[in-house]
Amino acid sequence: MWLLVVVLIVALMVPITAILLDSPLGRSIARRLEGEASGDGRTGGLRELERRVDVLETDLEDLNRSITGMREELQFVQRLLEDPNKKPRAS
């Protein structure tokens, strides 16, 4: 009788364990364990954060350049609309 109970408990623990490991909580625990096992700990996360900040700064510089170009184009179009017969100024 006890053998049947033990077999049923083990048989039910397999799907329960699989469900827990596939959940967001299980993935979070796995990531944390991987970070501790690699020895990086928090420095790996810090390096990743620094890399992401560098990428964001580069994207921000590109956007600023793009906005500056659009501003210049808008000013040019506004000057043309103000007086279409007037020749554009050489910049």
C-alpha positions as CSV (number, residue, x, y, z in Angstrom):
1,M,0.0,0.0,0.0
2,W,2.8,2.4,0.9
3,L,4.6,1.6,-2.3
4,L,1.5,2.7,-4.3
5,V,1.4,6.0,-2.4
6,V,5.1,6.7,-3.0
7,V,4.7,5.9,-6.7
8,L,1.6,8.2,-7.0
9,I,3.5,11.0,-5.2
10,V,6.5,10.7,-7.5
11,A,4.3,10.5,-10.6
12,L,2.4,13.6,-9.6
13,M,5.6,15.5,-8.7
14,V,7.0,15.2,-12.2
15,P,4.4,17.3,-13.9
16,I,4.2,19.8,-11.0
17,T,7.9,20.3,-11.2
18,A,7.8,20.8,-15.0
19,I,5.1,23.4,-14.6
20,L,7.0,25.3,-11.9
21,L,10.2,25.2,-13.8
22,D,8.5,26.5,-17.0
23,S,6.8,29.4,-15.1
24,P,8.3,32.9,-14.9
25,L,9.2,32.2,-11.3
26,G,11.2,29.1,-12.3
27,R,12.9,31.0,-15.1
28,S,13.8,33.8,-12.7
29,I,15.3,31.4,-10.3
30,A,17.3,29.7,-13.1
31,R,18.7,33.0,-14.3
32,R,19.7,33.9,-10.8
33,L,21.4,30.5,-10.3
34,E,23.2,30.9,-13.7
35,G,24.5,34.3,-12.6
36,E,25.9,32.9,-9.3
37,A,27.4,29.9,-11.1
38,S,29.3,32.0,-13.6
39,G,31.0,34.0,-10.8
40,D,30.0,37.4,-12.3
41,G,27.2,38.1,-9.9
42,R,26.2,41.7,-10.1
43,T,29.1,42.8,-12.3
44,G,27.6,40.9,-15.3
45,G,24.4,42.7,-14.9
46,L,26.2,46.0,-14.5
47,R,28.2,45.4,-17.7
48,E,25.0,44.6,-19.5
49,L,23.4,47.8,-18.2
50,E,26.4,49.9,-19.3
51,R,26.2,48.4,-22.8
52,R,22.5,49.2,-23.0
53,V,23.1,52.8,-21.8
54,D,25.8,53.2,-24.5
55,V,23.4,51.9,-27.2
56,L,20.7,54.3,-26.0
57,E,23.2,57.3,-26.0
58,T,24.2,56.4,-29.6
59,D,20.5,56.2,-30.6
60,L,19.8,59.6,-28.9
61,E,22.7,61.2,-30.8
62,D,21.3,59.8,-34.1
63,L,17.9,61.2,-33.3
64,N,19.3,64.6,-32.4
65,R,21.1,64.8,-35.7
66,S,17.9,63.7,-37.5
67,I,15.9,66.3,-35.7
68,T,18.4,69.0,-36.6
69,G,18.2,68.1,-40.3
70,M,14.4,68.1,-40.2
71,R,14.5,71.5,-38.6
72,E,16.7,72.9,-41.3
73,E,14.5,71.4,-44.0
74,L,11.4,72.9,-42.4
75,Q,13.0,76.4,-42.2
76,F,13.9,76.1,-45.9
77,V,10.3,75.1,-46.9
78,Q,8.9,77.9,-44.8
79,R,11.1,80.4,-46.5
80,L,9.9,79.1,-49.9
81,L,6.3,79.3,-48.9
82,E,6.7,82.9,-47.6
83,D,8.0,84.2,-51.0
84,P,8.1,81.6,-53.8
85,N,9.6,84.1,-56.3
86,K,12.5,84.8,-54.1
87,K,15.6,82.7,-54.7
88,P,16.7,80.6,-51.7
89,R,19.8,81.8,-49.8
90,A,23.0,80.0,-50.2
91,S,24.0,78.5,-46.9
